[in-house]
Amino acid sequence: MQTIKIDAHVHLWKTQKGLVGGKPVYGIGNGKVDFGGEVRQMMPPYMNDNQNTVERLIANMDYAGVNGAVITQEYIDGNQDKYLLSAKKKFPDRIKITSLYEDYTDQPLRSLSLLKGVDGIKICAGRLADQDLKKLLPLFKEAELLDKFISIDMADGAKQTDDLAYVIRECPSLRIAIGHFGMVTTDGWQKQIALAKNQNVYIESGGLTWLFHKEFYPYPSAIDAILEARDICGMEKLMWGSDYPRTMTDITYIMAVRFIEETDKLTDVEKKLFLGENAMKFYGFKNMEPLKPIKNML
């Protein structure tokens, strides 16, 4: 399917130095990591040096026909602000980057949103020590003033939806992307989706193939979830995301796109909105045309 594609949920790092439950997360080779004392396959084994670089991402994007990507962040990877700034210098037209909000540091709130070259701020809201989002209103206000978007992964279900609704009322011009499709496999996920009824709030599907991993390709229940979300907030508020590279341990990057392209439950117009047109509008990607497909050897 020839359409503009924007991946709204990607991770990058040159060196992974994160935390999970207060314990370190670091690479041990062949795509494996020590994940708080347990060995996990964090990325495809071909990333044998454990470097999840922007060059590798761009190669995957080119092959899958993905025009642009939004680089989000996670505590388990460690703060990647510095590396993401260097990555954007190499590929300024292909990626948007976020700065990681870290509530366990003494870094002032303003320094995050004022970081030169960053497009947005990532908040791992479900992992905050104090999960009352209303207390972060100064950060949200600053992001709104500077036209930065917020990428937010919320606590499961409706635990933080009232708080975020308050923020939305106080910051009506702030662009907010709710991640992981509202944690669609948990009770109450629809309340996160319903927040996208607000003008500047969107939903991105990073990790959708992870959440429906037991079902596996072509993820029919994931498609059904997209349809349910469409009926709640409208197709024009939903954005595709892959959660690269973690989801690529069992599927290829192109498969993360193909299960959307191949379904007959979405119209071609809906697929175009979901795969890229909505994200191009929300994140501000400019002057993009569908990439020409690359023939493979099969």
C-alpha positions in Angstrom: 0.0 0.0 0.0 1.5 3.3 -1.1 1.0 5.8 1.7 3.0 8.0 4.0 4.0 6.1 7.1 5.0 7.6 10.4 6.1 5.4 13.4 4.9 7.2 16.5 6.7 5.0 19.1 10.3 4.1 18.6 13.3 3.7 21.0 16.9 4.4 20.3 20.2 4.2 22.2 23.9 3.8 21.6 24.4 2.5 25.2 21.6 1.2 27.3 22.0 2.2 31.0 18.5 2.0 32.5 16.7 0.9 35.7 13.9 -1.4 36.5 12.6 -1.6 40.0 15.7 0.2 41.1 18.0 -2.4 39.5 20.3 -1.8 36.5 19.4 -2.7 32.9 22.4 -3.1 30.6 23.5 -4.9 27.4 25.4 -8.2 27.6 25.7 -8.9 23.9 23.7 -10.5 21.0 20.7 -8.3 21.7 20.4 -9.7 25.3 20.3 -7.5 28.4 20.6 -8.0 32.1 17.2 -6.8 33.1 17.4 -6.2 36.8 19.2 -9.5 37.3 17.3 -11.5 34.7 18.5 -12.1 31.1 16.0 -10.8 28.5 16.2 -10.6 24.7 15.7 -6.9 24.5 16.4 -6.5 20.7 16.9 -8.7 17.7 20.0 -10.8 17.9 21.5 -9.2 14.8 22.1 -6.2 17.1 24.9 -8.2 18.5 26.7 -5.2 19.9 23.6 -4.1 21.7 23.7 -0.7 20.0 20.2 0.3 18.9 21.4 3.0 16.6 19.6 5.5 14.4 21.4 4.2 11.3 19.9 0.7 11.9 16.5 2.3 12.4 16.7 4.3 9.2 17.6 1.1 7.3 14.6 -0.7 8.7 12.4 2.3 7.9 13.6 2.5 4.3 12.8 -1.2 3.7 9.4 -1.0 5.3 8.5 2.2 3.5 8.3 4.3 6.7 8.9 8.0 6.2 9.4 9.2 9.7 9.6 8.1 13.3 9.1 9.6 16.7 11.7 8.6 19.3 10.2 8.2 22.7 12.0 7.2 25.9 11.8 4.8 28.8 13.4 4.4 32.2 14.6 0.9 31.3 16.8 2.4 28.6 18.2 5.3 30.7 18.2 8.9 29.6 19.0 9.1 25.9 18.7 12.9 25.5 22.3 13.4 24.3 22.2 10.5 21.8 18.9 11.5 20.4 20.1 15.1 19.8 23.0 13.7 17.8 20.7 11.3 15.9 18.4 14.2 14.9 21.4 16.1 13.5 22.0 13.2 11.2 18.4 12.7 10.1 16.6 16.0 10.8 13.8 15.3 8.3 13.1 11.7 9.4 12.8 11.8 13.2 11.3 13.7 16.0 12.8 13.3 19.5 11.7 13.6 23.1 13.5 14.5 26.3 12.9 12.1 29.2 11.2 13.5 32.3 12.9 11.9 35.4 11.2 12.5 38.7 14.0 10.8 40.6 16.5 13.5 39.8 16.8 17.1 41.1 16.8 18.5 37.6 14.4 21.5 37.4 11.3 21.0 35.3 12.1 23.9 33.0 15.4 22.5 31.9 13.6 19.6 30.1 11.3 21.6 28.0 13.9 24.2 27.1 16.4 21.7 25.9 17.4 22.9 22.5 16.5 20.7 19.6 14.0 18.5 21.4 10.5 18.2 19.9 8.6 16.9 22.9 8.8 15.5 26.4 8.3 11.9 27.4 6.6 11.2 30.7 6.4 7.6 32.0 3.4 8.5 34.1 2.6 5.0 35.3 6.1 4.8 36.9 6.2 8.1 38.6 6.9 8.0 42.4 3.9 10.4 42.8 1.4 9.6 40.1 -0.7 12.7 40.6 -0.3 14.4 37.2 -1.9 17.6 38.4 1.4 18.3 40.3 3.2 18.4 36.9 1.1 21.2 35.7 4.0 23.6 35.5 5.8 21.2 33.1 2.7 20.8 30.9 2.2 24.6 30.9 5.8 25.2 29.8 5.5 22.5 27.0 2.3 24.3 25.8 4.0 27.7 25.8 7.0 26.3 23.8 4.9 24.2 21.4 6.4 20.9 22.6 4.3 17.8 22.4 3.9 15.4 25.4 4.3 11.7 24.9 2.8 10.0 27.9 2.5 6.3 28.9 -0.2 6.3 31.6 -0.9 4.0 34.5 -3.2 1.1 33.6 -6.9 1.8 33.1 -8.5 4.9 34.5 -6.1 5.6 37.4 -4.8 8.8 35.8 -7.5 9.8 33.3 -9.1 12.3 35.6 -5.7 13.9 36.3 -4.9 14.1 32.6 -8.4 15.5 31.8 -7.6 18.3 34.3 -4.3 19.0 32.5 -6.1 19.1 29.1 -8.6 21.7 30.4 -5.7 23.8 31.8 -3.6 23.5 28.7 -6.0 23.4 25.8 -3.4 24.0 23.1 -1.0 21.3 24.4 -0.4 18.4 22.0 -0.6 15.1 24.0 0.0 11.6 22.5 -1.1 8.8 24.8 1.0 5.7 24.3 0.6 2.0 24.2 -2.9 2.4 22.8 -4.1 3.1 26.4 -2.8 -0.3 27.5 -5.6 -1.9 25.5 -5.4 -5.3 27.2 -6.1 -3.9 30.7 -9.5 -3.1 32.2 -10.6 0.5 31.7 -8.4 1.2 28.6 -11.3 2.9 26.8 -11.2 5.8 29.3 -7.8 6.6 28.1 -9.0 6.5 24.5 -11.9 8.7 25.3 -9.5 11.5 26.3 -8.7 11.8 22.5 -12.2 13.4 22.1 -10.3 16.5 23.1 -9.0 18.5 20.2 -5.2 18.2 20.7 -5.1 14.7 22.3 -4.2 11.7 20.1 -3.6 8.0 20.7 -0.5 6.1 19.5 -0.3 2.3 19.2 3.3 1.6 20.2 3.5 -1.9 21.6 0.2 -3.1 20.1 1.8 -6.2 18.8 3.4 -6.8 22.2 0.1 -6.4 24.0 -1.4 -9.0 21.6 1.7 -11.1 21.3 0.1 -14.4 22.5 -2.3 -14.1 19.6 0.5 -13.3 17.1 0.4 -12.2 13.5 -1.9 -11.0 11.9 -3.3 -9.8 15.3 -7.0 -9.9 14.7 -7.9 -8.7 18.2 -5.5 -5.8 17.8 -7.5 -4.8 14.7 -10.7 -5.1 16.6 -9.3 -2.8 19.3 -8.4 -0.2 16.6 -12.0 -0.4 15.4 -13.3 0.0 19.0 -11.0 3.0 19.6 -12.2 4.5 16.2 -15.8 4.3 17.4 -14.8 6.1 20.7 -12.7 9.0 19.4 -12.6 8.8 15.6 -10.0 7.4 13.2 -8.5 10.8 12.8 -7.1 10.6 16.3 -5.3 7.3 16.1 -1.6 6.8 15.1 0.4 3.7 14.3 3.5 2.9 16.4 5.8 -0.1 16.5 7.7 0.0 19.8 10.9 -0.8 17.8 13.2 -2.5 18.6 11.7 -4.6 21.5 8.8 -5.9 19.4 11.2 -6.9 16.6 12.5 -9.8 18.7 9.7 -12.0 17.3 8.5 -10.1 14.2 10.2 -8.0 11.5 9.7 -4.3 11.2 7.8 -4.7 8.0 5.4 -7.1 9.7 4.5 -4.4 12.2 3.2 -2.4 9.2 1.8 -5.2 7.1 -0.8 -6.4 9.5 -2.5 -3.0 9.2 -2.1 -2.9 5.4 -3.5 -6.4 4.9 -6.6 -6.2 7.1 -10.0 -5.9 5.3 -11.6 -4.5 8.4 -10.2 -1.0 7.7 -10.8 1.1 4.6 -8.0 2.4 2.6 -8.7 5.9 3.9 -8.7 4.7 7.5 -5.3 2.9 6.9 -3.8 6.1 5.5 -4.9 8.1 8.5 -3.7 5.5 11.0 -0.4 4.7 9.3 0.8 8.2 8.8 -1.5 11.1 7.9 -2.6 11.7 11.5 0.9 11.6 12.9 2.3 13.8 10.2 -0.3 16.5 11.3 0.2 15.9 15.0 4.1 15.9 15.1 4.6 18.4 12.3 6.4 16.3 9.6 6.7 18.2 6.4 6.9 17.6 2.6 6.6 13.8 2.7 5.6 11.4 -0.1 5.2 7.6 0.0 8.6 5.9 -0.2 9.1 3.6 -3.2 9.1 -0.1 -2.3 12.4 -1.9 -2.3 12.4 -5.3 -4.0 13.8 -8.2 -2.0 15.3 -11.5 -3.0 12.2 -13.7 -2.2 
